[in-house]
Amino acid sequence: MTLTLWYALTGVALLVVGVYGLVSRVHVLRQIMAVNIVGAGVFLVLVAGAHRRPSGAIDPVPHAMVLTGIVVAVSATAVALAFARRLRADADERTDGAAREDEARAG
Amino acid sequence: MARRERTRPVPADAPWIVWTVVLPLLAAPVAFVLGRRGLAPFAAASSLGVAASVAALAWQVAAQGVQRHRLGGWGAPLGIELHADGLSVLMLVMTAVTGVVVSLHAHGTFGLGGHETREPSGRARFWPLWLFLWGGLNAVFLSADLFNLFVSLELVTLSAVALVALAATRVAVAAALQYLLAAMLGSLLYLLGVALVYATEGTLSLDELARGAPHASVAPPALALLTIGLALKTALFPLHFWLPPAHANAPTPVSALLSGLVVKASFYVLWRLWFQAFPGVAPFEASMLLAVLGTGAIVWGSVQALQATRLKSLVAYSTVAQLGYLFLVFPLVGGPGGLAAWQACAVFAVSHAFAKAAFFMAAGNIRLAAGHDRIADLDGIGARLPRSFFAVGLASVALMGLPPSGTFVAKWMMMRAALESGQAWLMVVMLLGGLFSAGYCFRVLARAFTPPTDTPLQPVPGSLDAAALALAVIALATGLFVAPALDLLAIGAPDVAGLGQDGPR
């Protein structure tokens, strides 16, 4: 039980770190990573909860939940990264345009 | 497991509950691979097909009572159980009616090619995402356990976020990203709550949770986590920051779907958890806190709507405000008149969905015609776009809560419950909120009476006006159908009357 508790507490600690990162960081990539840290924390708590039968047998339901949760987190992260890339490409386009205007003005 | 199989046999003639979820989920990938030519008829056929299966399920529930189905014969805890009672069916009908009308609007909008979306492929991408969203919403309303609710909510979130990004402007993509991050955090907090519930209760099924006595030390913090996660997804003040940019910058049909339906999905889950799965777990103070935040939402959302410079921002902030009403009901359910408050909340959710979706479509039509939606520059728009503007007027009447709209009946029921349970301050908040919404609606309506300018207007296709008008009329008429809605809600309704802090569980 104590080991389970340790896992759960570590998970909660990760969650806190992630939430702090999400609200304190402005950079998109760091925010996406922060959400994934929150996810890791939650999944750790879930897996720790699988070790709950007195016989020592592992409860499969939390494992199924964590697997699904990981799939969801991966998909959401992929979408978030796609948006971040799109925003970055737009920003690059804009700076390129500004740079070209500067060159034109200088020339 | 075997015992439950016998006591709750799956009726052989009941495939509709499955089709309601499976049909849109099957149609979505087909719409994705379908060529441009076949897309419109296919989209129309699948929209009507989903609506028809919802109608059949509604008939089944009305005739035979609560419907249950375990997919593939696998029961809880690993299988997926679907469950349809009156509340589920009402939400499904809300989604289907709004969905069909908005589909008509979307057909017109995305058929224009380039007015609403910078990308020509906007139309081809809209249909698969919207069908996924529809399937996800239906799955939320029919899921019978905490984890399937999580998965369904994620399906809703991911498709909703992608739909926002269809606008393809930089602002819209940034808003979609912010929405996605907020929603991800919300669902992870929800999942942590699920983990706590499963670790202590050993079950995820809403029915079993309702039957068992909740673990006194863990259930309140678990419910708190579930509530915070869902409040973030429902955009409850002060967690609403992501909603106005996302809803205001999405393509118009998407704004209508998001403001009308998507926020209701996470609220519906919260509603089920508080009053069905964990009745009496939350202390009265917690429900009071939700009501206070709801009051904050009404005041803050209205003040922002009163100051908004753009029409679609105004409508988006109005959503923040109107969502506040849904949270005012929490301290009322469980008191005297609690059942009426519980019913009123459902009626309010439905009529707000119609009114808000109609308002967004009409606002989008005005933006399409004028080429912008700056309220200050819309002088004389009432005379120049009479049909769209009439839809704005009708939707405004429903939002303000004037008869015969469903909002009027819902607010009236809520106010009566507030008086009966001796919480008159809630009634004051509701009246104040009505005045506020009149204030921001009249900001728009006043534009009908200013002298028209002669800036050129783009023509608005008839189907766009028809969609906005049709839904606005439906929103206004919901008040006339409250009695059958209440009959429907009674099917499988939880016994909320005895939930009070003083009453027995």
Boltz contact constraints between the chains, C-beta under 6 A:
constraints:
  - contact:
      token1: [A, 31]
      token2: [B, 181]
      max_distance: 6.0
  - contact:
      token1: [A, 35]
      token2: [B, 181]
      max_distance: 6.0
  - contact:
      token1: [A, 35]
      token2: [B, 184]
      max_distance: 6.0
  - contact:
      token1: [A, 38]
      token2: [B, 188]
      max_distance: 6.0
  - contact:
      token1: [A, 39]
      token2: [B, 188]
      max_distance: 6.0
  - contact:
      token1: [A, 42]
      token2: [B, 188]
      max_distance: 6.0
  - contact:
      token1: [A, 42]
      token2: [B, 191]
      max_distance: 6.0
  - contact:
      token1: [A, 42]
      token2: [B, 192]
      max_distance: 6.0
  - contact:
      token1: [A, 45]
      token2: [B, 195]
      max_distance: 6.0
  - contact:
      token1: [A, 46]
      token2: [B, 195]
      max_distance: 6.0
  - contact:
      token1: [A, 49]
      token2: [B, 195]
      max_distance: 6.0
  - contact:
      token1: [A, 49]
      token2: [B, 199]
      max_distance: 6.0
  - contact:
      token1: [A, 61]
      token2: [B, 77]
      max_distance: 6.0
  - contact:
      token1: [A, 65]
      token2: [B, 147]
      max_distance: 6.0
  - contact:
      token1: [A, 69]
      token2: [B, 191]
      max_distance: 6.0
  - contact:
      token1: [A, 72]
      token2: [B, 154]
      max_distance: 6.0
  - contact:
      token1: [A, 76]
      token2: [B, 184]
      max_distance: 6.0
  - contact:
      token1: [A, 80]
      token2: [B, 180]
      max_distance: 6.0
  - contact:
      token1: [A, 83]
      token2: [B, 173]
      max_distance: 6.0
  - contact:
      token1: [A, 83]
      token2: [B, 176]
      max_distance: 6.0
  - contact:
      token1: [A, 83]
      token2: [B, 177]
      max_distance: 6.0
  - contact:
      token1: [A, 86]
      token2: [B, 173]
      max_distance: 6.0
  - contact:
      token1: [A, 87]
      token2: [B, 173]
      max_distance: 6.0
  - contact:
      token1: [A, 90]
      token2: [B, 170]
      max_distance: 6.0
